[in-house]
């Protein structure tokens, strides 16, 4: 008998409507590359239009899909919230990032 593993709440929340972790990585990588080219975000609530358009196009080609621009803006907001939460955790005493395992470590002696 084969049992399927139920997706975690995080996976269900972050990776719905045909969006995958690989698309997250591609989206982030293209945005980072665009920033290296000088297309950085000026206003914290509004991305660089050219960078966003390039990232949307790249992910659409990579995933052979065609998502509306609002979908990508929503994903960008979610990624920003996740990053902010992640940074807040690491800024607290007793939490560090392990480069080898790519995990946050918590010290019980903080």
Phi and psi in degrees as a GROMACS rama.xvg file:
@    title "Ramachandran Plot"
@    xaxis  label "Phi"
@    yaxis  label "Psi"
@TYPE xy
-100.796  128.953  UNK-2
-112.252  137.282  UNK-3
-90.3104  141.014  UNK-4
-77.6047  129.295  UNK-5
-72.9503  133.553  UNK-6
-65.6096  145.746  UNK-7
-66.9101  161.818  UNK-8
-60.291  -38.273  UNK-9
-62.4367  -46.9327  UNK-10
-63.098  -40.0932  UNK-11
-65.0084  -40.3885  UNK-12
-74.534  -45.6881  UNK-13
-83.6049  -30.173  UNK-14
-119.832  69.2822  UNK-15
-117.147  171.969  UNK-16
54.8345  39.4841  UNK-17
78.0418  15.4436  UNK-18
-97.7168  135.932  UNK-19
-119.611  168.71  UNK-20
-61.8428  -36.9402  UNK-21
-63.3683  -36.9961  UNK-22
-68.6511  -37.2582  UNK-23
-55.9715  -49.7109  UNK-24
-61.6444  -44.9494  UNK-25
-62.4494  -44.2922  UNK-26
-60.8877  -47.3478  UNK-27
-64.436  -43.9325  UNK-28
-62.4194  -41.7592  UNK-29
-67.5991  -40.8166  UNK-30
-63.2881  -40.1539  UNK-31
-65.1604  -41.7005  UNK-32
-63.1207  -41.1311  UNK-33
-62.4318  -38.9084  UNK-34
-64.2567  -39.2034  UNK-35
-62.896  -30.1559  UNK-36
-80.36  -0.839091  UNK-37
99.0459  3.32281  UNK-38
-93.902  66.3494  UNK-39
-89.404  158.677  UNK-40
-74.6032  127.469  UNK-41
-93.1547  -50.3004  UNK-42
-94.7348  128.06  UNK-43
-63.3063  -16.491  UNK-44
-104.534  3.20006  UNK-45
-143.108  119.636  UNK-46
-73.6986  162.65  UNK-47
-63.0701  124.484  UNK-48
-61.6693  -43.228  UNK-49
-66.1637  -44.263  UNK-50
-60.9573  -44.35  UNK-51
-64.8713  -44.6493  UNK-52
-60.1866  -42.0855  UNK-53
-65.1719  -41.1475  UNK-54
-66.0087  -42.4945  UNK-55
-60.2993  -47.3239  UNK-56
-62.7149  -43.2313  UNK-57
-63.157  -44.2605  UNK-58
-69.3009  -38.1219  UNK-59
-59.9924  -43.0077  UNK-60
-67.9899  -45.793  UNK-61
-58.7271  -44.2084  UNK-62
-96.202  2.45791  UNK-63
50.5404  55.0664  UNK-64
-139.188  176.024  UNK-65
-145.098  90.9018  UNK-66
-94.9207  148.497  UNK-67
-69.2946  155.468  UNK-68
-58.0278  -36.9153  UNK-69
-61.3183  -32.8959  UNK-70
-61.2057  -44.8717  UNK-71
-69.0107  -36.1303  UNK-72
-62.5943  -40.4556  UNK-73
-63.7401  -43.8279  UNK-74
-62.7239  -39.1349  UNK-75
-62.9013  -41.3399  UNK-76
-62.6163  -42.6949  UNK-77
-63.5829  -45.0063  UNK-78
-62.2617  -39.2589  UNK-79
-63.1166  -43.303  UNK-80
-64.0748  -42.1115  UNK-81
-62.8652  -43.5016  UNK-82
-63.8262  -43.1231  UNK-83
-61.2446  -44.3121  UNK-84
-62.459  -44.6954  UNK-85
-59.6426  -45.373  UNK-86
-64.2032  -39.2963  UNK-87
-62.881  -39.908  UNK-88
-63.0029  -47.1225  UNK-89
-68.1517  -23.8799  UNK-90
-77.0025  -15.698  UNK-91
-76.5304  150.098  UNK-92
-64.8671  137.253  UNK-93
94.382  -1.95237  UNK-94
-114.562  133.151  UNK-95
-137.916  163.873  UNK-96
-102.938  128.825  UNK-97
-97.5491  111.913  UNK-98
-65.5918  -31.327  UNK-99
-69.6561  -46.369  UNK-100
-97.3654  -7.9191  UNK-101
54.8984  49.0672  UNK-102
-137.444  155.551  UNK-103
-83.5268  131.743  UNK-104
-106.649  137.528  UNK-105
-113.605  128.95  UNK-106
-88.1528  135.934  UNK-107
-84.4631  0.806822  UNK-108
-113.917  36.3151  UNK-109
